[in-house]
Amino acid sequence: MAFREAYIPYGGYWSTPFCRWQGNFQNKHAIEFAAEIGRRFLSERGIPADAFDGIILGTTIPQTSAFYGGPWFAGLLGAELVTGPMVAQACATSAKGVGLAAQAIETGANRMVLVACADRCSNGPLLAYPNADAPGATQTTESWVWDNFGNDPFARNSMVQTAENVAREQGITREEQDEVTLLRYEQYMRSTANDREFQKRYMIAPIEVTDARGKKVLATVKGDEGVFPTTADGLAKLKPVLPDGTVTYGSQTHPADGNTGIMVADRETARKRSNRDDVEIRVISYGEGRAAKGFMAKAIVPAAERALAAAGIGIGDVAAVKTHTPFAVNDVYFCRTFDIGLGDMNDYGCSLIYGHPQGPTGSRGIMELVEELVLKGGGYGLFDGCAAGDTGAALVLEVTLS
């Protein structure tokens, strides 16, 4: 799907730090927390909440009152007369949300849409489903986060097994995965240089975490929490997660908590809301793809191919690539397929290192892609990532500096 009229105002986006599973954001209600940070973002940018005429809320993990979705989030934000859908497409939620917002702008249905993504992997719900046919009519239960990490109901395998399937089929070794992990860690550390100079281009921090009454400050989050010091020797000492496997806890991402927001608008509105008059960011295209059952990491290739084809360009025309990387296997497969170097993508790191709060993960990657392109002087950028169900989603952006 190609677009001509959809733009992202420069600086019209935010991300919280990502905090590891059971970390300092573990008790923050994801939707209420996103509205709290959204209000702070709008206040700091001087943007009234009623500047939006559409809201898309991306969230993948149920929490209390999430039934009310986008309208509730909009009300908490201060946009009480604005409505919009709730999107849940696993790890593709961010890309899908931006794609839907771009489509709304393209058709003239909206002039500026806020795509907010909010998830909390910590303290995921234990759901009980009625089952009248069970002995004694006992209930069927599901630990939403944990059970779905461990079992795809169609492919009948865990998330980590999909990475092992691709590694085995493609001959991707443990050593290659460790090489990618160490490289991505080194790239991430560049984003923290000079007192997190790069991250401060899009990240809202510090964030004070208070008690339930909002009076006592329990912690102050200044940056990502859960990033582990990584060395070649340290990676080599880790055991594979599965027997006879190649994927370790070092070469896969970790669940996290956080939220993000991205504004998508028509050209005139984007210019009005931009931080800089000389930067223009256009959403060029969106593409989806699906791999064979149980081979999730491979879905990033058909998704990228479709987005690139819709944009009318090839991988050689792209100045920067950013991926959601749940497993190092993903990046090895992507680079082999498109014949690019491992160091030619994911500059400043990726979710392999800083964690994965599901819905918001892709949004942060999109922001980092924009900022990398600005530093490079513009050009085309590709965001790509896989998602549960052996699917993938990709976006092509163009940044122009005048």
N, C-alpha and C positions, 0 to 999 in steps of 0.2 A: 504494500500500500504506500503510495507516494503522496506527499503533501507539498503545497506551494505557499500556503498562507499562515502556517503555524510557527511561532517564534517563542523563545524563552528569554525573558529580560535578563541581561547580565546581572548577576547577584540576586536574581529572583528565586532563590532556593536556600534551603538550610538542611543540615544534618546535625543531630546530636552526636556526641561520641557514642561508640558502640561499647556496651558493657557486657562482659562475659556472663554466661549462664550463672544464675544465683549471685550476681554481683550487686552493685549499688542501685541498679534500676529494678531489681527483682520484684519489688512490691508496688511499683508505679503502674497504675491502670493505663494501658497503652493508649487508648483513645483520649482519655483525660490529659495524659502527659503530652500527647501530640498537640492538643489544643493549648495547653499551657505554653509550650515552646513556640507554637504558631503565633500566639498573641505577642510574645516577646519579640519574635522576628518582625511582625508587622509594626510594632511600636518602634523598634530600632530603625526600620526602613521608612517610617512615616507613611505607611500604606493603610488606609481605612479598610476594615473588614468588608464593607459593602462594595469595595472595588471589584470583587469577584461576582460573576453571575453564574458560576457553576463550581461545584465541589465534587471531587472524586476521592473517596476514602479507600485506600488499599490496606486490608488487614486480613490475616490468614489464621489467627488463633483466637477462638471465641473468648470473650470476657463478659462480665455482667453488663447488661443493657446494650451490648453490641448489636442487638436486633435493630436498634434505631439508627445505626450506621452513619452515613453521610449527613443527614439532617441534624443528628445530635451533635456531631463534630462541628458542623457549621454554626449551630447555636452556641456551643461553648466558645467558639472562636470569636463570636460577636456578629456573625453574618446570619442573623436570625431569619431572613427571608430568602436565603439561598438553599438550594437542595441539590441532590445528585446521588449517584449510585455508590454502592460498596462493591469493590472488586477483590476477589480472592483467586489468584492463579498461582499459588505457591510462590516459588522464587522468581517467577516471571511477572509478579504483580506490579512492580514499579514500571517496567517497560510497557506492559499492557495499559497501565493507567495513563502514561504519557501518550501512548498511541491513541487511546480513546479521546483524550483531551485534544490532541492535534486534529482528530477527525471532527470533533465538535466545532473547533475553530474553522476548519476547512469548509464545512457546510454552512457556516454562518449561524449555527445554533447558539454559540457563545462568543464572547469577545475576550474573556480571561477566565481561565479555570485553574483552581488550585488542586494539584494532585498531592495529597498527603498520605503517607504510608506509616503505619504504626503497628508494631508487634512486640510481644513480650514472650520469648521462649521460656523464661523462668516461670515457675508456678503455673504451668499449663493446666487446663481443666481436666478433671476426670469426669467423663460423661456417662450417663446411664440411659440406655435405650429400652423401651418396653419390648418384651419378647414373650407374647402369650403362648407360643408353642414350646418354650423351654420347659424342662421339668420344674414343676412348681411355679411356673410363670416367672422364673427368675429373670433378672435383667441382664442384658448384654452391656458390658462396660468397655470404655475406650479411654486410655490416657492419650489425649489428643496429640501432644507433641511426641512423646516417646514412642507410642505404638506406630505412628505414621513414619517416624524415622526408620523404624525397624521392618516395616512391611508395606509394600505396594500391593494392593488387593488384586491388581490385574497381572503384573509381572511376577508376583509372588517372590519378591526378594527385598532385601534391605537397601538403603541408599548406598552404603559402602560396597555392597555386592555389585551394584551397577558399575562402579569405578573399577572393581576387579575384573568384571566381564570385559570392559574395554581394554584394560591393561593386558589381559591375556590374549585377546583377539589381535591387538595391534603390536604385541611384543614390547610394551612399555615397561621398563625395568624399575625396580626399587631405586636404583641409583639415579635414574633420570628424574624420578619424582622428587627425590631429595635435592637434586640440583635446582629444580624449579622452585621448591620451597625456600631454599636459602637465597636464591636470587630475588624472589618476591619480598622476602624479609628485608633484604638490603635496599630494595626499591622503596619499601614502606618507610624505612628509617630516614630516607631523604625527605619524606613528607613531614617529619618531626624536626628537621634541622632548623636552626635559628629560631628556637622557641616555637616550633610548629608553624612556621611561616606559611607553608602551603596549605595546611589544614585550616588555618584561620581564614582562608579565602571563602570557605563555605560552612564551617562548623560553628555552632553556637556553644560556647563554653566560657567560663565555668558554669556548672549547673549545681545548685544547692538541692540536696535531697533532704526533705524534712519528714518528721513523724506524721502520723495520720491526722493530727490536728493542725499541721502546717506551722507549728511554732518552734520546735526544736530542730536545728540543723544536725542531721545524722552524718552527712558526708558531703564533700564538695568534689564533683567530678570535673576534672580539668582536661581530660583527653581519654582516648580509648583505654578500656580496661580489659585485660585478658591476652594481650600480646606478649608472647614469651620470647626471651632472648634465644636466638637460634644460631647454631653453629653446625658445621659439617659433622663434627664428631658427635655432637648431641643428637642429631638426626639419625646417624648411623647406629646409635645404641638402642633406638626404639624398636619394639617388636611390632610386627604386623597385627592389625586388629583381628583379622580372620586367620585361621590356621592355613599355612601354606600361601598366605596372601602377600601383597606388596605394599598396600596402603597402611600407613601408620597414623597415629594421632597427630604426628607432626605434619604429614602431607595431606591433611584435610582440614577444613575450617572448623570453627567451634560455634555452637549456638550462642546467641547474644540478644540483647534488648536495646531498643532505640526507636527513633522516628525521624522522618524526613518530610520535606515539602518542596515541590517544584511548581512554579507558575508557568502556564502555557497560554499564549495570547496572540491576538492578531498583531500585525507589524506595528501599527500606530500605537497600540496600547503597550506593546513591549518596549518601544522606544521611550515612552513616557515613564515607564517603571524601571528602566535600566539604570544601573549604577554608573555606566560610562556611555557617552555618546558615540564613541568610536568602535564599540564592539556590538556585533549583531550575531545572534545565534538562531539558526533556522532548523526546525525539525524536518528532515528531508524524507524519511521513509521508516516504515515498520515492517518486520517480517517475523513469521512464526515457523517452527519446524518440529518434526517428531522423528525420533529414532526407533529402531527395532526394540521390541519389548525387552526391558532389562539392560539397555545400553544408553542410559541417560546422558552421559558425557558427550556422546556423538551428536546429540540434538542441536548443539551450538552451531554446527556447520551448515545444515539446511536453513536454519534461522538466519544466519549471516548471509548466506547466498541469496536468499529471497529479499532481504533488506537492501543488499548491495544492488541486486538486479532492479529493484523498484527505484532506487536512486540513480540508476544508469551509470554506475561506476564499478570498478573492480577493486580488489584488495590493494593493488599497487597504487591506487589513488588516495588511499587513506593515510592520513598523517599520524593518527593515534588510535590505538585499540585498547579498550578497557573491557574486562570480562568479570562476571561473577564466577569465582573459581572455588566451588565447594571441595574439589579434589585437584591435586596437582596434575593428575591424569588429563583433566580437561585441557589445560594449556599445552601439554605435550601433543595431544591429538590435534588441537587447533593449529598449532604451528607447523606440524607435519603436513597437514592437509593444505594449508595455504602457502606453504613454503616460505615461512618467515622465521626469524630468529626468536628464541625465547626471550631475549632482552628487548625485542621490538614491540612489546605490549606490556600493559599494566605497570607503566612507570608510576612511581609514588605508591605502589602497593595495590592490593586488592583484598577481597573478602577472605581469601585463603589465610591471610595474616590477621586482619582486624576483626573478623567475626561475621556472623550471619544471623541477623534478626528476621530473616525471611522477607516479608513484604518490603521493608525499607532498603534492603541491601542493594538492589539495582539502582535506586535513586542516587545513592551516594556515589556509585560508580559513574553515573551520568554526570554528576557535578564535577567529579575529579577529571572526567574526560574533557568537559568544557574548559576547566581551568588549565589543563595541560595544553590544549589547543591555543588558548589565549597566550600562554607563555611561549609557544612555538611560532606565534604570529599568524595563527589561523589555519584553516584547512578542514578537510572532512575527518570526522571521527566516527568510529563504530563501537557501540556498546552491545555486548552479547552475553547471554547466560543461559544455563540449563535450568530445568525445573522438574518437580515431581511429575511422574507420569511419562517420563522419557521425552519431555518437550523442551523447546528452547524458544527464546524471544530476543529480537535484536532491533536496534535503532541506529539510523545514520543521521548524524548532525553535521551542520556546516557552520563554522565560526569564521566570520569576516571582520578584519580590522581595517579601519580607514585612516 
